Amino acid sequence: MNFGQLAHHLATSDQYHLVLLDRSSDVQQLYEAYNLFANKDLSSIIFPDRDTIPYSREFIPDHIIYERFRSLSVMLHDHPKIVFSTIRNALLKLPPKGYIELMVRYFQKGDPYSLEKLCYIASTLDYQQVNEVLGVGDFNRLGNLLEIQTPNGRFRIEWDDDVIDHIWKYDFKEQKYFLSEEKIHLFPCKEVILNQEQRNKLCQYWCDIEDHAKDKNEYKMLSEGIPIEGLYELLPLIYDQLSTILDYFKEQPTIWLPENYQLVMSQYHDLLQENIEKNTHLDSIPSSKPADLLAEYIINTNYKKYVPKDNQTDQHIDLEFIKAHPENHFLISCSSSQRAIRCHEYFKDRQIKTQIIKDFHQEEINKSHISIIEGNCHWQTNIGNITVLPDYHYFAPKMKISENKEGISSISQLKVNDYVIHEDHGVAIYQGLKELHQQEFIILKFAQNDQLYISIDQFHLISPYKTDEHLELNRLGSKSWSKTKSKAKKITYDYAAEILKIQAMKENTKGHQYAIPSEYSDFCNDFCYEPTHDQKKCFKEIELDMQSPKVMDRLICGDVGFGKTEVAMRAAFITVYNKTKVLILTPTTLLAKQHLSNFLDRFSKYPVNISLLTASEKNTSLDRTDIVIATHAAIRRIQQFSKLGLLIIDEEHRFGVKDKEAIRAKFPAAETLSMSATPIPRSLNFALSALRDISLITTPPVNRQEIITKIYEESEAMIIQALQREFHRGGQVYYIHNDISTINKVADYLETKHPHAQTGVLHGRMKQADQDKVMYAFSMHHINLLVTTTVVESGIDIHNANTIIITRSDKFGLSQLHQLRGRVGRGKRQAYAYFLVPNYQYLTKNAKLRLKAIEYLKSLGSGYHLAVQDLEIRGGGSILGKEQSGVIKGIGYDLYLSMLKQACKSLSITTEINIQKTQLTSCINMIIPNDYIEDTNIRLEYYQKIADCVDAQLLGRIQKQLQYNYGAFPKSVEYLMLTHELLIKLSNYHAIELKIMKNAIIIQFKENNNTDNNMILDLHSKINVRYRPNNSIEIPIKDDHKTKIDELNNIF
């Protein structure tokens, strides 16, 4: 019985089954095939592998811990008929069933749990009380509310006395809570959680077998209750009686095993023994023996065998075979409804009749020569007289995508002792927040220990200065900062003049004004999934750009795999149908070939000629080609191009400025579309300075997880452990070694050190045919370890490769590290990136900063933020010119950018702009109190948001957000909001200062303000106003401050 037949057999059975496979990837694929054939009433579940090997002391990702607890809980309560897992996973003993009952808790509306009791329960499950809920395992009390993030969502619970009254669930897409009727499932945040009795038991066990156990670091952690990773192998020492996976079944199941299961078990034994020998930590708790942890006896019960998928031999069935056998019945499984429709159209275009069916019914399938169904069967298989085929026989699979957005950080991320720049006074050190005179102030320390208190209305004058170097602080009142700033202002004005000159040239260059062809809507409809909000916005921007007579110069910034290529395809389609040509520049042959494959597939229904131009593909006829996909070779043949309408530059940071300018000089009217996951700082700077248009695509594929990123000092044990983890789950590994002279020795060494390594070597000096051969072997899983240079930096998309090891990572730039990390994590499986360095202590400051940035910015879609970090680490350098780089070093990037924007504005009109915020002096309490928002950084964030507000509508949204998150305003916050609403309105009348005193409010206006007289006359007719010197007015206060400020807000 092969894989497909096993899936069908399970779907038609009403017995209990435990289906064990060699690899986690096989588990997922068999489960999907089973669901294709199954009656929807049958119940099944995957019990996921731990994704690590016992005795390795490695951490386990949160989502795997959650899925394992959830699966065991479901098995106990819902009794699924079929459980899929790996052999290795089933062999491991499990905690007693009572432990699962105790650790997995459910709560719903109406349950009589007090807020205090639920907080206590969360703490016992290793949830941490925090000031702001940011991730799984966090909870926070907000008055009579509890906010908590579990692995299956973020919730807010509301009480009525000691009864749960409402449960709200957070929608990350909409960024707000919605009333929910579902239960909250609280699962533990650690695989093994010890109570005090169990900690004492382990400590006593350790002392009994080692004389100096109490001197060990891990003993101290254990006795003090500090969490320790890798406690699974200690389960036999913690519990007197453990369970097996069979204990969680309602009835004894039939066990299914691959024919080679004994070999798999033998290899697993070897791995365990190897790990015990390699990971004998002198400071660690002595572990239990494998015999106490394994439950091999479960295999000796009722079991049946099947043929592993690797041993299946099937006849290759192509389109011609299907046509030649009209008497046969074929079922094509498609991974989505859109792909099912596309598959139907594929056959329709070739005059072959098909039917789309919803469920697997043999009678229905036997009525048609070809049937199409939504579902996944990853192998060719025969079910009776029906041949089931996967859809990728005909076209490549696509990824679904989901929304996930992140903002850019601000001064709310400041930590005490961070460097900052004050626009008027220079370099200082941030000392935190302090309450003074009924307001909160930022405290800055300058030279000679001078301190400056910054009120909320002046927060805009402060910007972070990110550096790892020691900076000399400015002295308050000295002229050095004013000289530095004046020099910077002159340089930025000169640079702004240069920028505006370039911009004017572009404005005066008339480009093509493209018409949107009628076929364009059909081309868009061929897209196999619903575009995200970001993509839709980007499509619209491109269409408007191309219909405009202005030459397009747009940068699309989106992480690897986020859908930038589809944007380029649509722009190319419009260009070609307007009878001009497209040139797509790529940095490597690998990426060029990937694009060629994708473009040929996407344009297959349309009469568009697409060619490849590389160093080895020199005979491409440019005259007869509509779209040329090329490497640097195209730049040398630039004179042969004609009618170039669109230049697309992929991985823009890999091309030099001269290369791009050479093409633009030849074709000044050509539209330019640049794509990059990490735009070079110059691109980012130009985009932010309004020189280029920028489109951000921040939405990752659905089910894609953050890549676990680790920085290690290089060691053989660590490398072998990383290889073991990936090979253990049937995956593949990239090993980046950027030295061609020693790369073959490294590959041989790794192959001798790991018995399961099937190694291939790849680098840029190999013949193209040899490169293609190695990449084909890796893509077909014939080799599982690719030892390579950075030639794989772009253009590789192997979903089964989910570990990357990068040696001498300190030698790479930030964008390179980000691109290399993006080679893994392209599918649903957890991915790992290991950045290895020789000795962290001796790295350069910039290398440490780059590695810290890549480790910290590991969230999906972080390429844009990494580019900002890169600019701050490197300065402008040769990219902006030495003069601009010196300015950035002197005044910080944020202030530099602000000054450059202001210079551009000033030079673009006849009169220099001088925007001045209304300053505030107040005697009333306007703080956000500690008992309203406890966390200092969150208070700082809201102070900044309020200070940055430029219109009352935005301030209103901030008010709603505050009330929604933290409840009704205390009096001081209400005053804060009312006062800042008045400040916003007064700035429109050029008010310089607002003073709120005990018995009066004084407003001073700018001299020679044309609006003053009319406004003051109007004000005088509505309230009591006294005129004062210095162009100011005084409004007496008779009742209370709130009434008077309200009154002024209604007037202005």
HUKA-V642845 format. One record per residue. N is the residue number from 1. D_LAST is the distance of its C-alpha to the last C-alpha in Angstrom with 1 decimal. Layout:
<<N;D_LAST> <N;D_LAST>>
This chain:
<<1;81.3> <2;78.6> <3;74.8> <4;73.9> <5;76.8> <6;75.9> <7;72.3> <8;73.8> <9;76.4> <10;73.8> <11;71.7> <12;74.7> <13;75.8> <14;75.1> <15;76.4> <16;74.7> <17;74.5> <18;73.5> <19;73.1> <20;73.3> <21;72.7> <22;73.0> <23;69.4> <24;65.9> <25;65.3> <26;68.3> <27;67.0> <28;63.8> <29;65.7> <30;68.3> <31;65.7> <32;63.9> <33;67.2> <34;68.1> <35;64.9> <36;65.8> <37;69.1> <38;68.2> <39;67.9> <40;64.3> <41;65.6> <42;67.3> <43;65.5> <44;65.5> <45;63.7> <46;63.7> <47;64.5> <48;63.0> <49;64.8> <50;63.6> <51;63.2> <52;65.1> <53;68.7> <54;69.7> <55;70.7> <56;68.3> <57;65.7> <58;62.9> <59;59.6> <60;58.8> <61;55.4> <62;53.3> <63;53.4> <64;57.3> <65;57.5> <66;55.2> <67;57.3> <68;60.6> <69;59.6> <70;58.1> <71;61.4> <72;63.6> <73;61.6> <74;61.8> <75;65.6> <76;66.0> <77;64.1> <78;64.2> <79;67.6> <80;67.1> <81;70.3> <82;69.9> <83;68.6> <84;68.3> <85;68.5> <86;70.3> <87;73.7> <88;72.6> <89;69.8> <90;72.3> <91;74.8> <92;72.4> <93;72.7> <94;69.6> <95;68.2> <96;69.8> <97;68.3> <98;67.3> <99;65.0> <100;63.1> <101;62.8> <102;61.4> <103;59.0> <104;57.4> <105;55.2> <106;53.4> <107;50.6> <108;49.0> <109;47.0> <110;49.0> <111;50.9> <112;51.4> <113;50.3> <114;48.0> <115;45.3> <116;47.5> <117;50.5> <118;48.9> <119;47.6> <120;51.1> <121;52.6> <122;50.2> <123;51.3> <124;55.0> <125;54.3> <126;53.0> <127;49.3> <128;47.2> <129;44.3> <130;41.4> <131;37.8> <132;36.7> <133;38.9> <134;39.6> <135;43.1> <136;46.1> <137;47.4> <138;44.1> <139;42.7> <140;39.9> <141;39.2> <142;35.6> <143;35.9> <144;37.9> <145;37.8> <146;40.2> <147;39.3> <148;42.4> <149;43.5> <150;47.1> <151;49.0> <152;48.1> <153;44.3> <154;41.4> <155;41.0> <156;38.9> <157;40.9> <158;39.6> <159;41.8> <160;42.5> <161;44.6> <162;47.2> <163;47.2> <164;45.4> <165;42.9> <166;41.1> <167;41.6> <168;38.9> <169;39.9> <170;37.7> <171;37.5> <172;37.4> <173;36.8> <174;33.7> <175;32.7> <176;32.4> <177;34.7> <178;36.4> <179;38.5> <180;42.1> <181;45.4> <182;47.5> <183;49.4> <184;48.4> <185;51.4> <186;51.6> <187;54.0> <188;55.1> <189;53.5> <190;56.9> <191;60.2> <192;62.1> <193;60.5> <194;62.8> <195;62.9> <196;64.3> <197;67.8> <198;68.0> <199;66.8> <200;69.5> <201;72.0> <202;71.2> <203;71.3> <204;74.7> <205;76.0> <206;75.0> <207;76.7> <208;79.8> <209;80.3> <210;79.1> <211;80.0> <212;76.9> <213;74.3> <214;72.1> <215;71.7> <216;70.0> <217;66.3> <218;66.0> <219;67.9> <220;65.3> <221;62.5> <222;64.4> <223;65.1> <224;61.6> <225;60.0> <226;58.4> <227;58.2> <228;60.9> <229;61.1> <230;64.3> <231;65.6> <232;66.9> <233;70.4> <234;70.6> <235;70.3> <236;74.2> <237;73.9> <238;71.0> <239;72.4> <240;76.0> <241;75.8> <242;73.6> <243;73.1> <244;73.6> <245;71.7> <246;74.5> <247;73.7> <248;70.4> <249;72.1> <250;73.0> <251;76.4> <252;78.4> <253;77.0> <254;79.0> <255;78.1> <256;77.8> <257;78.6> <258;79.1> <259;82.7> <260;82.1> <261;80.5> <262;83.2> <263;82.3> <264;78.6> <265;79.5> <266;81.8> <267;79.1> <268;76.7> <269;79.2> <270;79.6> <271;75.9> <272;75.7> <273;78.6> <274;77.2> <275;73.9> <276;75.7> <277;77.6> <278;74.7> <279;72.2> <280;74.2> <281;71.6> <282;73.2> <283;70.2> <284;69.8> <285;71.1> <286;74.4> <287;73.8> <288;75.9> <289;78.6> <290;77.9> <291;80.6> <292;78.5> <293;75.3> <294;76.8> <295;77.9> <296;80.3> <297;82.5> <298;80.1> <299;81.3> <300;84.9> <301;84.0> <302;83.6> <303;82.4> <304;82.6> <305;82.2> <306;80.3> <307;80.4> <308;77.5> <309;75.4> <310;76.6> <311;80.1> <312;79.4> <313;81.1> <314;80.0> <315;81.0> <316;78.3> <317;77.1> <318;75.3> <319;74.4> <320;77.9> <321;79.4> <322;77.2> <323;78.2> <324;81.9> <325;81.9> <326;80.7> <327;82.7> <328;80.6> <329;77.3> <330;74.4> <331;71.2> <332;68.3> <333;65.7> <334;62.2> <335;59.5> <336;56.7> <337;56.5> <338;55.1> <339;58.1> <340;60.4> <341;59.1> <342;59.4> <343;63.0> <344;63.8> <345;62.7> <346;64.7> <347;67.9> <348;67.0> <349;66.6> <350;70.2> <351;71.5> <352;72.0> <353;71.2> <354;69.3> <355;67.8> <356;64.7> <357;65.5> <358;63.2> <359;65.8> <360;69.1> <361;71.8> <362;75.2> <363;76.2> <364;73.1> <365;73.5> <366;77.2> <367;76.3> <368;74.7> <369;75.8> <370;72.4> <371;69.7> <372;66.3> <373;64.5> <374;61.3> <375;62.3> <376;63.7> <377;67.4> <378;67.7> <379;71.5> <380;73.9> <381;75.9> <382;78.3> <383;77.9> <384;81.0> <385;81.2> <386;77.5> <387;76.4> <388;72.9> <389;71.1> <390;67.8> <391;65.4> <392;65.3> <393;68.8> <394;66.8> <395;63.4> <396;61.5> <397;59.3> <398;55.5> <399;53.0> <400;50.2> <401;46.8> <402;44.0> <403;40.4> <404;39.6> <405;36.6> <406;35.7> <407;32.9> <408;33.2> <409;33.3> <410;30.9> <411;30.9> <412;31.1> <413;34.8> <414;35.5> <415;38.4> <416;39.2> <417;41.1> <418;39.7> <419;39.0> <420;35.5> <421;34.1> <422;31.4> <423;30.0> <424;30.3> <425;33.4> <426;35.5> <427;37.8> <428;37.5> <429;38.5> <430;36.1> <431;37.1> <432;34.9> <433;32.0> <434;32.1> <435;30.2> <436;29.5> <437;27.3> <438;25.9> <439;24.7> <440;26.8> <441;27.7> <442;29.8> <443;32.9> <444;34.5> <445;38.0> <446;39.0> <447;42.4> <448;44.3> <449;42.5> <450;39.3> <451;36.3> <452;32.6> <453;30.0> <454;27.0> <455;23.8> <456;21.9> <457;19.2> <458;22.3> <459;24.2> <460;23.7> <461;26.1> <462;28.9> <463;31.2> <464;34.5> <465;37.7> <466;40.5> <467;43.9> <468;47.2> <469;48.2> <470;47.9> <471;45.2> <472;45.2> <473;42.1> <474;40.2> <475;40.3> <476;37.1> <477;37.0> <478;39.7> <479;39.7> <480;41.2> <481;38.0> <482;36.3> <483;39.6> <484;39.6> <485;36.0> <486;36.7> <487;39.8> <488;38.0> <489;35.2> <490;38.0> <491;39.9> <492;36.9> <493;36.0> <494;39.7> <495;39.7> <496;36.4> <497;38.1> <498;41.1> <499;38.9> <500;37.2> <501;40.6> <502;41.9> <503;38.8> <504;39.4> <505;43.0> <506;42.1> <507;39.7> <508;42.6> <509;45.2> <510;45.5> <511;46.3> <512;47.9> <513;45.8> <514;47.2> <515;47.6> <516;47.3> <517;50.9> <518;51.8> <519;53.7> <520;50.6> <521;49.5> <522;53.0> <523;52.8> <524;49.5> <525;51.0> <526;53.9> <527;51.6> <528;53.1> <529;50.0> <530;46.4> <531;44.2> <532;41.4> <533;37.7> <534;37.9> <535;41.0> <536;39.6> <537;36.6> <538;39.0> <539;41.3> <540;38.5> <541;37.5> <542;41.1> <543;41.7> <544;38.7> <545;39.9> <546;43.4> <547;42.4> <548;40.4> <549;42.4> <550;40.8> <551;43.2> <552;42.2> <553;42.1> <554;40.9> <555;41.5> <556;42.0> <557;41.8> <558;43.3> <559;45.9> <560;49.5> <561;50.2> <562;46.6> <563;47.2> <564;46.7> <565;50.0> <566;49.1> <567;46.2> <568;48.7> <569;51.1> <570;48.8> <571;47.9> <572;51.7> <573;52.4> <574;50.1> <575;51.6> <576;55.2> <577;54.8> <578;53.5> <579;56.8> <580;55.7> <581;56.7> <582;55.1> <583;56.0> <584;55.1> <585;55.7> <586;56.5> <587;57.6> <588;60.7> <589;63.4> <590;62.8> <591;59.2> <592;60.4> <593;62.9> <594;60.4> <595;58.1> <596;61.2> <597;62.1> <598;58.6> <599;58.1> <600;61.6> <601;60.8> <602;57.4> <603;58.7> <604;62.1> <605;61.5> <606;60.6> <607;62.7> <608;61.2> <609;63.4> <610;62.4> <611;64.3> <612;64.5> <613;64.9> <614;65.8> <615;68.4> <616;71.0> <617;69.9> <618;70.6> <619;72.0> <620;68.9> <621;68.9> <622;65.4> <623;66.2> <624;66.6> <625;63.7> <626;60.2> <627;58.8> <628;60.2> <629;59.5> <630;60.6> <631;60.8> <632;60.9> <633;64.0> <634;61.8> <635;60.6> <636;64.2> <637;64.7> <638;61.4> <639;63.4> <640;64.9> <641;61.6> <642;60.7> <643;57.7> <644;55.6> <645;52.3> <646;50.9> <647;51.3> <648;50.6> <649;50.9> <650;51.3> <651;51.0> <652;49.4> <653;49.7> <654;53.5> <655;53.7> <656;53.6> <657;51.3> <658;54.4> <659;55.5> <660;52.3> <661;52.0> <662;55.6> <663;54.8> <664;51.5> <665;53.5> <666;56.1> <667;53.6> <668;50.3> <669;49.1> <670;49.8> <671;46.9> <672;46.6> <673;45.8> <674;46.2> <675;46.6> <676;46.6> <677;46.2> <678;45.6> <679;44.3> <680;45.5> <681;42.9> <682;42.9> <683;42.0> <684;39.2> <685;37.9> <686;38.0> <687;36.4> <688;33.5> <689;33.2> <690;33.0> <691;36.5> <692;37.8> <693;36.4> <694;36.8> <695;37.4> <696;37.7> <697;40.1> <698;39.8> <699;41.6> <700;45.2> <701;48.2> <702;48.5> <703;50.6> <704;50.4> <705;50.3> <706;49.1> <707;52.1> <708;53.4> <709;53.4> <710;55.7> <711;56.8> <712;60.4> <713;63.0> <714;65.6> <715;68.6> <716;71.2> <717;70.6> <718;66.9> <719;67.6> <720;70.4> <721;68.2> <722;65.4> <723;68.0> <724;69.5> <725;66.2> <726;65.7> <727;69.3> <728;69.6> <729;67.1> <730;68.7> <731;66.0> <732;66.2> <733;65.1> <734;64.0> <735;65.4> <736;63.9> <737;66.3> <738;65.4> <739;68.9> <740;71.2> <741;74.2> <742;74.2> <743;72.5> <744;75.8> <745;77.0> <746;73.8> <747;74.3> <748;77.9> <749;77.0> <750;74.4> <751;76.9> <752;79.5> <753;77.1> <754;75.9> <755;78.5> <756;76.1> <757;74.5> <758;75.2> <759;74.0> <760;73.0> <761;72.2> <762;69.7> <763;68.8> <764;68.0> <765;71.5> <766;73.2> <767;74.4> <768;71.9> <769;74.4> <770;74.8> <771;71.0> <772;70.8> <773;73.7> <774;72.1> <775;68.7> <776;70.4> <777;72.3> <778;69.1> <779;67.2> <780;70.2> <781;70.4> <782;73.8> <783;72.7> <784;70.3> <785;69.6> <786;68.4> <787;68.9> <788;66.9> <789;65.1> <790;61.5> <791;62.8> <792;61.2> <793;57.8> <794;56.7> <795;58.3> <796;59.8> <797;58.8> <798;61.3> <799;59.9> <800;62.9> <801;62.3> <802;60.0> <803;61.0> <804;60.6> <805;62.1> <806;61.1> <807;63.4> <808;62.3> <809;58.6> <810;57.7> <811;58.9> <812;56.4> <813;52.9> <814;49.9> <815;49.6> <816;53.4> <817;53.3> <818;50.5> <819;52.5> <820;55.7> <821;54.2> <822;52.9> <823;56.6> <824;56.8> <825;54.8> <826;54.8> <827;55.9> <828;55.5> <829;57.5> <830;56.3> <831;56.6> <832;57.4> <833;56.9> <834;58.9> <835;58.1> <836;61.2> <837;61.6> <838;64.7> <839;63.4> <840;59.7> <841;60.1> <842;61.2> <843;58.6> <844;56.4> <845;52.8> <846;51.4> <847;53.8> <848;52.6> <849;49.0> <850;49.8> <851;51.7> <852;49.0> <853;46.4> <854;48.7> <855;49.5> <856;45.9> <857;44.4> <858;46.8> <859;44.4> <860;44.7> <861;42.7> <862;42.4> <863;43.7> <864;40.3> <865;39.6> <866;43.1> <867;42.5> <868;39.6> <869;42.0> <870;44.7> <871;42.7> <872;41.8> <873;45.4> <874;47.0> <875;44.4> <876;44.5> <877;48.2> <878;50.0> <879;47.5> <880;44.8> <881;47.3> <882;48.3> <883;45.7> <884;42.7> <885;44.4> <886;44.6> <887;40.9> <888;40.2> <889;42.7> <890;41.2> <891;37.4> <892;37.4> <893;36.6> <894;33.0> <895;32.1> <896;34.6> <897;32.9> <898;29.4> <899;30.9> <900;32.8> <901;29.8> <902;27.9> <903;31.1> <904;31.4> <905;27.9> <906;28.5> <907;31.9> <908;30.9> <909;28.8> <910;29.7> <911;27.1> <912;26.8> <913;23.5> <914;22.1> <915;19.3> <916;18.2> <917;16.4> <918;14.3> <919;17.0> <920;16.9> <921;19.2> <922;19.3> <923;21.9> <924;21.1> <925;23.0> <926;21.2> <927;24.3> <928;25.6> <929;28.9> <930;32.3> <931;33.2> <932;30.2> <933;31.0> <934;34.3> <935;34.6> <936;33.3> <937;32.9> <938;30.9> <939;28.5> <940;28.3> <941;27.6> <942;24.6> <943;23.3> <944;23.7> <945;22.1> <946;18.9> <947;19.0> <948;19.6> <949;16.7> <950;14.8> <951;12.7> <952;11.5> <953;14.4> <954;16.9> <955;15.7> <956;16.3> <957;19.7> <958;20.5> <959;19.7> <960;22.1> <961;24.7> <962;24.7> <963;25.1> <964;27.7> <965;29.7> <966;29.5> <967;28.5> <968;26.0> <969;23.8> <970;25.1> <971;22.8> <972;22.4> <973;21.3> <974;18.8> <975;17.3> <976;17.6> <977;15.6> <978;12.7> <979;12.6> <980;12.9> <981;10.1> <982;7.9> <983;10.2> <984;9.9> <985;6.2> <986;7.3> <987;10.4> <988;9.2> <989;9.0> <990;12.3> <991;11.8> <992;15.3> <993;15.3> <994;13.6> <995;16.3> <996;16.4> <997;19.5> <998;21.7> <999;20.6> <1000;17.4> <1001;14.4> <1002;14.7> <1003;12.5> <1004;14.7> <1005;13.9> <1006;16.6> <1007;19.3> <1008;19.7> <1009;16.1> <1010;16.2> <1011;12.5> <1012;12.4> <1013;14.2> <1014;12.4> <1015;8.9> <1016;10.7> <1017;12.6> <1018;9.9> <1019;8.5> <1020;12.3> <1021;13.0> <1022;11.0> <1023;11.9> <1024;14.7> <1025;14.0> <1026;17.0> <1027;17.6> <1028;19.4> <1029;21.6> <1030;20.8> <1031;17.6> <1032;15.7> <1033;14.2> <1034;15.1> <1035;13.7> <1036;16.8> <1037;17.3> <1038;19.9> <1039;19.9> <1040;19.0> <1041;16.5> <1042;15.5> <1043;14.6> <1044;12.4> <1045;10.6> <1046;10.3> <1047;8.9> <1048;6.1> <1049;5.5> <1050;5.9> <1051;3.8> <1052;0.0>>
